[in-house]
Every structure is written in C-alpha cells, then in structure tokens.
Amino acid sequence: MQIKTSLSIAFTLIFLTTYSQEKLLALTIDDDLKENANAVVRLYDNLIEVKAHNRLLHRSKRIVTVLSEAGNSDIGAVVHYDNNINIRKLEAVIYNAFGKEIKKVKKKEFEDVSAVSGGTLYSDSRIKYLNHTPINYPYTVVLEKEIEYKSTAFVPGWRPIEGFYVSTENASYKIINTSGVDLKVKTTNFENYGIEEIGEFDYLAKNLKAIKGEAYAPAFKTYAPFLRVALTKFVMEGVDGVNTNWTDFGKWMNDKLVSDTQELPQAVKDEVKFLTKNETTDMEKAKLIYKYMQDKTRYISVQVGIGGWKPMLASDVDRLGYGDCKALTNYTKALLDEVNVESYYTVIYGDDNLRNIDKEFSATEGNHVILAIPNEEDYVWLECTSQTSPFGYNANFTDDRDALVITPEGGKIIHTKVYETKGNLQTTNAKVNLDENGSISAQVQIASEGTQYDHYNRIEDEDEKGKSLYYKEYFDNINNLEVLAIALDNNKEDIIFTEKVDVAASKYASKVGGRILFAPNMFNKKTYAPPRYKNRKMAFEVDRGYTDVDEYEITLPETLEIEALMKPVSIKNEFGEYSVSIEKKSDNLLVYKRTLIMNKGQYKKEDYSGFRDFHLKIVKHDKSKIALKRIN
C-alpha cells in the first residue's frame, strides 16, 4: 500500500510539471473561457492524503491567468496557518503574457499577517499571502503548496468553478485515504457541468465557463459545482470527534466542547435567582436573563486553539464582561440553567443572505452561534452578541435557515423563524401642507416591524447631525429638505420602531406655466428597478417579502384648486401587489394611499422580465403627479 501510494504521488507531481508548460502562455486560452472572465484557472490539481484520523496532507499546483484588474483577487495565493496547520511548502512564480518569468517568490517572502480583524481580542490564526502589484495584463501565477493538518475536522473541499467571473480550464481533486477511517463525500451539481469521476475519490473538471453574476440570483453554491468531504472520526485541536450523522456530531459537541464550560460563581447564581423570583413563566424569566446578559457583557472575538469552536468558561465571561458569539451564548445558557429555563446552544450560518446548515451531510459547519429556547411547538431564538436586540428578534442575520441545535442527546437540524411578508410591515403616515409657491411642510410618522424594524433602528445611536443627514438621504427625492424635529421610539417589547420627523422643503412642487405639478408620493418613493438582461441565465429569488402601507393627508392652500388627479392603479401578480390612489376629501384636502406588497419566492429565469416589469410600473406610478391651478 505504501509503495502504491508513493507511486501515485510521484506520478501526480510529474504530471503537474510536464502538463503546466503551455499554461504559462495567455495566448493559448480558448475564447469561450475568456468570455465573462476576469481570470482563468489554467490548472488546479489537488491531492489530499488522509494519513490518520489526526493527520492529512494537501498538495496542490495552481496556475491562474489574470486577465484584468478585477481578477487580481482570484490568484488564490492565500494560506491560513496556526499551531495545527503547518505550511511545508509555499512558492509562487509570476509570468508575463508570453510566458516569461517576472518574479519568483519563496515562502519566507510572502506577506504574513493576522487572520482576523481588529475586532478580535486575540487569535493564533495567521495568513500568508502573495503581495504582487501587476504592471501589465494578462499575467500568470503558478502557485505550489504543501500543507499539513493535525486537526482533521475540516478537510479541504473542492469548487471546480470558484466564483463569479472565473473560468476553469483544467482542475482535479483526488483523495488517497490510508487512515482506516471512513470518508463521507457529497458532490453537488457535478452532472450539470460534465465533471468526471475517474476513480474512487478522484475527479476531473475541464473547460468550465465563467458564470456572470445576475441580480436576485440564488446563492452561488446552489447551482455551481461543489464537493464536500468529512471524516467519520476526526480530531479538532487534540479533541477526538465522531461524525457519522448530525446526532452523534451534536452529541460530541455537547459532551466535549460545551457541557464542561457552564459553571458560574455562586454569587451570580444567587443574583439571577433573585432577579427572576417573581416570574412564573419561562419566557418572562428568559427575558430578564437576556437583559441581564446584555447589560453586563459586550462582544469581542476570541480565536485561540480550539477557541474557534469551544466557548470560554461561563465564569470567565462573567468575570471579564466580554466574549465572542460562542462564549456569550454559552454564558446566557448557563444563566438560564440556574433558573430552570431550558435552552440549547445552536450552530448556524450568520449572514444577511439565507444560508443553511446542510441537513443531509454532517460536517464541521457554521460561522456563528445563537441560543434556542423551546416554546411550545416552536423555538425562540436569541442573538447573544447584541447589546440592543429585542428579546427573540433574529431577523436579517439568522432567520429562515436550517441550524444545528445541540442537545444532550445529540444534534438536531431545526429551521429558524421565518418572518412573514405581512409582518415585515412599514407604515408611513404624513400630514402635509402645500403652499401656493409649491413649498411643503409635513409631519411624518414611520412605524417599522419584522425585518423592516432592523433596517431603521441603527439611526437611534446617531447624534442630532447624524440623524438629520440620515433623513436628508432617506428623503433624497425632496430637494431643499430641512429636518425640523426628530423623535424616535424603540419599542422592544412589541418590536416596533417609530420615527416622527417634521420636515419642510421650499419649491417642492414645480411651476409650469400657470399650473403647479405636485408629486404626492413624497416619503416612500421607489426609484430603482432590477437591471435588464437580454438573455437571463439563472433563476431568481426574493429572500424576504415585505409590506409597505402609506397614507398622506395633503392640505392645499385656498388659492389653488385641483385641475387633474392621477387615476387609481391596482396591480396584482405572483411577485406581489401594488395599489395607489388619491381621493379628494374636500376642496383643499386630498388623501393619498399606497400599498406595496413584495412576495418572498423562487422563480424561473423566464419570469424575470415580468418581475422587472412589475418594478418598472411601480417606479412609474410612484413618480405620478397631479396638476393644480390658481383660483382666479
């Protein structure tokens, strides 16, 4: 077996050396691969050797031709390392368009920086990267790496197409497993791209054209080819793990990473019991504990050793007053345990875009941790890194996705809260006065709920100047806007954010001859429509639906009368609903009403033109004006 393995490795390396010569010439790239591409992966051969459940090697040779400045980020000359990841070989050679060597960069000449941002208190994770400023395009980079991993919880996967605007000429991925541990492999969308399985754990991709990004496209991983691999027995920073399914993976996390970290000082136990002594329901207790945690802690990332996955001790969080998502979630769970409220540490992907834990393939997944509290047949989800979020509010970052809930019995995949279209409500009411010169003054009230609550509550911490600038930008369709008064109310109990804003603007309405043209939609005008595609390639989706309801009372001066009103409009289709009307209540009082409902949904690419047309109609009608004239 050892001879066979060594021969296979030797053959692969010889193949890489001889095969790569023609890949140095930019002129040899097929025109089809240059279409929509900022860079072309000429060759990317990956060989993974699983030596044992606690050791694997990743050897690779990568040749990338960069066609334009936008492709510089696609070189891929970035390597993470820490105490459990050893860079055994790292070398890059840069060539010009004609295959002439420009520069050779050895391992010690790569830039070496911390792998985390300034928001992290401390971390042992670092990055080596190639720092090259090109003079001309195209140019080619040959990168050779050999990386040794002592932690095998993460086995390098494979993306035959690496992202938008990158094509792949040749790429391969092979695993040689001599560890005696079973491997799990999942491939997605391979059949759509003609990717060959030429042997056990051995794959080849050729001539994959670049994918051009399109508005409202689904997540890249849902339609691009992707391979994932995991060991059924692994090591994470010296801690042995088991992963045959989500149940035993979750039980390993509970037993080895979480359960021994939750002891609290006796004084804290006594304090939270006293705090909740008068509450009779779990939810009322949980609300008080959540507020207690928010007031006492702040978020700081900690990424040392297994700290990327194991939370800090709850007692340390209590003493220091800070922690990362794992630590703060675990601390909140420990507090709830003391008052007999059941809760579960939960691993999830935190992102504005909806991203699921793969329920069909157990592996080390997720980038964030939240807390789940059982509530009858459902769960309440707590974001423990925020000092301001209302209890149970998780919109726009951890909503509507599959998460891994860690219980003492094992892991469970549970879907988080879906914020429904009708509940994602923004209501705008205004009382507007128009004078004979076309100037306006108005009292505007905006109430935001559901996902829309999160869009606006960020202005609460701005100073007066910042708030004023915000509203001038928000009402940017109104020239000469003055912000006269601002009052904000953040109702965290009902999760409604209310803004009361008094504004004025000179010459809002335009004079045309003897008439005044007045656009009644002043405070919630849609001005954007999705881009046009001559030949749409992808299906599209709207992640979250919402509802806007607007009503403005407009008082006219006695010197003006109505010459022409806009006609009522009502549109309803699979994408949503839109209606607008203006009614004459008296000679000098008009009431403008508008409702826009945008549905959540997934749609075929053939429906995109209809979707865009729906938006264009809304933009058109939101610009509609009424005609007023002077009374003689």
Order of alpha helices (4+ residues) and beta strands (2+ residues): alpha-alpha-beta-beta-beta-beta-beta-beta-beta-beta-beta-beta-beta-beta-beta-beta-beta-beta-alpha-alpha-alpha-beta-beta-alpha-beta-alpha-beta-beta-beta-beta-beta-beta-beta-alpha-alpha-beta-beta-beta-beta-beta-beta-beta-beta-beta-beta-beta-alpha-beta
